[in-house]
Structure formats: structure tokens, C-alpha cells
Amino acid sequence: MAKDDKYIPKINDPVFVKGKGLIRYVAAVVDTKRKTVDVRTVLGCHRSYPRRAVVRASDLDESQNAVRVVREATED
């Protein structure tokens, strides 16, 4: 995964949230003052996350997705 802490999502950007599995979200609200991003799925809006926890969906390729799934499945 690219270490791009300077990435500031725009509204409607597809993103992932670190530690939330491979659920694709959409940036709904970007608060640059608080440095948070409200994300949503088709099921509705979720809470704000720190901007550094939001990753551009295009930054994850298939090999990184596989490694992430295995790591999350084996964590206790």
C-alpha cells in the first residue's frame, strides 16, 4: 500500500478505510479543518475517519488485497 499521507480525497472518490477490511466506501464529506473524512456505502453514511486512515482505492492492487485479507483473517 502506498504511504501517501498527503492524499486528500475529494467528494465521491472511491476509498478504503484502513482496518475496515476490503469494503469500498465513497468519500461523502471532507473536513479539511478537522482532517476527517465521512464515508458512505450503499447502506448509508458511516462515521468520520482520520484522513491518514483513508486510502485511494486505486492504490491497492490485487496482490496487496490478497496480503491484507490473509493478514486480517489471521489476526486475533
C-alpha positions as CSV (number, residue, x, y, z in Angstrom):
1,M,0.0,0.0,0.0
2,A,1.3,3.4,-0.9
3,K,2.3,5.6,2.0
4,D,0.6,8.8,0.8
5,D,-0.4,10.7,4.0
6,K,-0.8,13.8,1.9
7,Y,-3.7,12.3,-0.1
8,I,-6.8,14.5,0.4
9,P,-9.9,12.7,-1.0
10,K,-12.5,14.6,-2.9
11,I,-16.2,14.1,-2.5
12,N,-17.3,10.9,-4.4
13,D,-13.8,9.5,-4.5
14,P,-13.8,5.7,-4.0
15,V,-11.7,4.9,-0.9
16,F,-10.9,2.2,1.6
17,V,-10.5,2.7,5.3
18,K,-7.5,1.1,7.0
19,G,-8.6,-1.6,9.4
20,K,-12.1,-1.9,8.0
21,G,-11.5,-4.8,5.5
22,L,-12.0,-4.6,1.8
23,I,-15.1,-2.6,1.9
24,R,-15.1,0.1,-0.7
25,Y,-16.5,3.4,0.5
26,V,-17.2,6.8,-1.1
27,A,-16.0,10.0,0.4
28,A,-19.1,11.9,1.4
29,V,-17.8,14.9,3.4
30,V,-14.2,16.1,3.6
31,D,-13.4,18.3,6.6
32,T,-10.0,19.9,5.9
33,K,-10.0,21.8,9.2
34,R,-10.5,18.7,11.4
35,K,-8.7,16.5,8.9
36,T,-11.5,13.9,8.7
37,V,-13.5,12.2,6.0
38,D,-17.0,11.0,6.3
39,V,-17.5,7.9,4.1
40,R,-20.6,6.1,3.0
41,T,-21.5,2.8,1.4
42,V,-24.8,1.9,-0.4
43,L,-26.1,1.1,3.1
44,G,-25.7,4.7,4.4
45,C,-23.3,7.0,6.0
46,H,-20.6,6.0,8.4
47,R,-18.6,8.0,10.9
48,S,-15.6,10.3,10.3
49,Y,-12.1,8.8,10.0
50,P,-8.7,10.5,10.2
51,R,-7.5,11.4,6.7
52,R,-4.4,9.3,7.1
53,A,-6.6,6.2,7.5
54,V,-8.3,6.8,4.1
55,V,-6.6,5.1,1.2
56,R,-7.2,5.8,-2.5
57,A,-9.0,2.8,-3.9
58,S,-6.7,2.7,-6.9
59,D,-3.6,2.4,-4.5
60,L,-4.5,-1.2,-3.7
61,D,-3.6,-3.7,-6.4
62,E,-4.7,-7.3,-6.3
63,S,-1.6,-8.7,-4.6
64,Q,-1.9,-6.1,-1.8
65,N,-5.6,-7.0,-1.4
66,A,-4.7,-10.7,-1.0
67,V,-2.0,-10.0,1.6
68,R,-4.4,-7.8,3.5
69,V,-7.1,-10.4,3.5
70,V,-4.7,-13.1,4.8
71,R,-3.3,-10.7,7.5
72,E,-6.8,-9.7,8.7
73,A,-8.0,-13.3,8.7
74,T,-5.1,-14.5,10.9
75,E,-5.1,-11.6,13.4
76,D,-6.6,-12.4,16.7
